[in-house]
Amino acid sequence: MDNCIFCKIINKEIPKEFLYDSENVVAFLDINPSADIHILIVPKEHIGGIGDIESKHGRLLTEVYETVKKLVALNNLQDNLYRVVVNGGSAQHVPHLHFHLLGGNWKKMV
């Protein structure tokens, strides 16, 4: 997608340090964090949102959650309160499917 900020980050048109980078998924810090730890996990394939997920995305979604598991361990969140959030509809600010990993103290609602 030409105007998708996440596609531009994935394609390195916008500089961003990746905390995780695989063939199908990237993860990076949110620029406007809602918690002490606020990481975005983003599929490299442009999927608009939850309503655009198809059965062919099953393996990709499995990789997303495997990535979450790795990031939870890397950030020592296993024994702490954390959550994974996916926004949809008007609550989704970037029209590219992404997942929020939030840990520590929450500053505001995602």
Contacts in CASP RR format, 6 or more apart in sequence:
PFRMAT RR
TARGET T0000
AUTHOR 0000-0000-0000
METHOD contacts of the structure
MODEL  1
MDNCIFCKIINKEIPKEFLYDSENVVAFLDINPSADIHILIVPKEHIGGI
GDIESKHGRLLTEVYETVKKLVALNNLQDNLYRVVVNGGSAQHVPHLHFH
LLGGNWKKMV
1 7 0 8 1.000
1 46 0 8 1.000
1 95 0 8 1.000
1 96 0 8 1.000
4 46 0 8 1.000
4 94 0 8 1.000
4 95 0 8 1.000
4 96 0 8 1.000
5 14 0 8 1.000
5 94 0 8 1.000
5 96 0 8 1.000
6 42 0 8 1.000
6 46 0 8 1.000
6 94 0 8 1.000
6 96 0 8 1.000
6 98 0 8 1.000
7 46 0 8 1.000
7 96 0 8 1.000
8 14 0 8 1.000
9 16 0 8 1.000
9 26 0 8 1.000
9 28 0 8 1.000
9 42 0 8 1.000
10 26 0 8 1.000
10 42 0 8 1.000
10 44 0 8 1.000
16 28 0 8 1.000
17 28 0 8 1.000
17 29 0 8 1.000
18 26 0 8 1.000
18 27 0 8 1.000
18 28 0 8 1.000
19 27 0 8 1.000
19 28 0 8 1.000
19 29 0 8 1.000
19 39 0 8 1.000
19 71 0 8 1.000
19 74 0 8 1.000
20 26 0 8 1.000
20 27 0 8 1.000
20 41 0 8 1.000
20 67 0 8 1.000
20 70 0 8 1.000
20 71 0 8 1.000
21 27 0 8 1.000
22 63 0 8 1.000
22 67 0 8 1.000
23 44 0 8 1.000
24 43 0 8 1.000
24 44 0 8 1.000
24 45 0 8 1.000
24 60 0 8 1.000
24 63 0 8 1.000
25 41 0 8 1.000
25 42 0 8 1.000
25 43 0 8 1.000
25 44 0 8 1.000
25 60 0 8 1.000
25 63 0 8 1.000
25 64 0 8 1.000
25 67 0 8 1.000
26 41 0 8 1.000
26 42 0 8 1.000
26 44 0 8 1.000
27 39 0 8 1.000
27 40 0 8 1.000
27 41 0 8 1.000
27 42 0 8 1.000
27 67 0 8 1.000
27 71 0 8 1.000
27 101 0 8 1.000
28 39 0 8 1.000
28 40 0 8 1.000
28 42 0 8 1.000
29 38 0 8 1.000
29 39 0 8 1.000
29 40 0 8 1.000
30 38 0 8 1.000
30 39 0 8 1.000
30 40 0 8 1.000
30 100 0 8 1.000
33 107 0 8 1.000
34 100 0 8 1.000
34 102 0 8 1.000
34 106 0 8 1.000
34 107 0 8 1.000
34 108 0 8 1.000
34 109 0 8 1.000
34 110 0 8 1.000
35 102 0 8 1.000
35 103 0 8 1.000
35 104 0 8 1.000
35 105 0 8 1.000
35 106 0 8 1.000
35 107 0 8 1.000
36 103 0 8 1.000
36 104 0 8 1.000
36 105 0 8 1.000
37 75 0 8 1.000
37 77 0 8 1.000
37 82 0 8 1.000
37 101 0 8 1.000
37 102 0 8 1.000
37 103 0 8 1.000
37 104 0 8 1.000
38 100 0 8 1.000
38 101 0 8 1.000
38 102 0 8 1.000
38 103 0 8 1.000
38 110 0 8 1.000
39 71 0 8 1.000
39 75 0 8 1.000
39 100 0 8 1.000
39 101 0 8 1.000
40 98 0 8 1.000
40 99 0 8 1.000
40 100 0 8 1.000
40 101 0 8 1.000
41 64 0 8 1.000
41 67 0 8 1.000
41 68 0 8 1.000
41 71 0 8 1.000
41 98 0 8 1.000
41 99 0 8 1.000
41 100 0 8 1.000
41 101 0 8 1.000
42 96 0 8 1.000
42 97 0 8 1.000
42 98 0 8 1.000
42 99 0 8 1.000
43 57 0 8 1.000
43 60 0 8 1.000
43 64 0 8 1.000
43 97 0 8 1.000
43 98 0 8 1.000
45 57 0 8 1.000
45 60 0 8 1.000
46 96 0 8 1.000
47 53 0 8 1.000
47 57 0 8 1.000
47 96 0 8 1.000
47 97 0 8 1.000
48 95 0 8 1.000
48 96 0 8 1.000
48 97 0 8 1.000
49 88 0 8 1.000
49 92 0 8 1.000
49 95 0 8 1.000
49 96 0 8 1.000
49 97 0 8 1.000
50 86 0 8 1.000
50 88 0 8 1.000
50 97 0 8 1.000
52 97 0 8 1.000
53 61 0 8 1.000
53 97 0 8 1.000
64 99 0 8 1.000
65 84 0 8 1.000
68 84 0 8 1.000
68 99 0 8 1.000
68 101 0 8 1.000
71 77 0 8 1.000
71 101 0 8 1.000
72 78 0 8 1.000
72 82 0 8 1.000
72 101 0 8 1.000
75 103 0 8 1.000
77 103 0 8 1.000
77 104 0 8 1.000
80 103 0 8 1.000
80 104 0 8 1.000
81 103 0 8 1.000
81 104 0 8 1.000
82 101 0 8 1.000
82 102 0 8 1.000
82 103 0 8 1.000
82 104 0 8 1.000
83 101 0 8 1.000
83 102 0 8 1.000
83 103 0 8 1.000
84 99 0 8 1.000
84 100 0 8 1.000
84 101 0 8 1.000
84 102 0 8 1.000
85 99 0 8 1.000
85 100 0 8 1.000
85 102 0 8 1.000
85 110 0 8 1.000
86 97 0 8 1.000
86 98 0 8 1.000
86 99 0 8 1.000
86 100 0 8 1.000
87 93 0 8 1.000
87 100 0 8 1.000
87 110 0 8 1.000
100 110 0 8 1.000
102 110 0 8 1.000
END
